[in-house]
Amino acid sequence: MNKLFSEKLTEKNDKGYNIYKIKGKIYVTDEKTFFSSENRKLYENKTNDIIYIMLYNKKYLFIGYFPNTPEEIKLPFAYWDRVLNKLDVIDLEDSSKKWSYKFTNNPTLMKFIKKFNPKDGEITYCNRRKPEKDNQ
């Protein structure tokens, strides 16, 4: 796995949710529909898409979206290695800071993300592909 992405704790809470400990804060997620901290939801999946969550530099939540189709579900490799439809980035320290990207013309994989610059929302990729910013 890319060194820039944090790994989750091996713990699960009593409801079976995954727990992340980042800079002294506890974050909880079911990896499918939400990501929250201290009873505050930072993210809620309101789509039918499959999501894949990664943490970048212990500062940013990366949420990759993949179509919820039988073909996508049956693929024999991890979401890290699948072509992204869309990517959202949320600042963990200030959840009002969000970035959205779509990958219709330049598909890429999450594992190709090399670095993220929050000042301008620029993502650098190992494969040199750039997403189109999604102005939602």
Secondary structure, DSSP 8 states (H G I E B T S, - for coil): --TTEE---S-B-TTS-EEEEETTEEEEE-SSSEEEETTEEEEE--SSSEEEEEEETTTEEEEEEE---HHHHH-SS-GGGSB-SEEEEEESS-TT-EEEEE-SSS--BGGGEEEEETTTTEEEETT----EE---
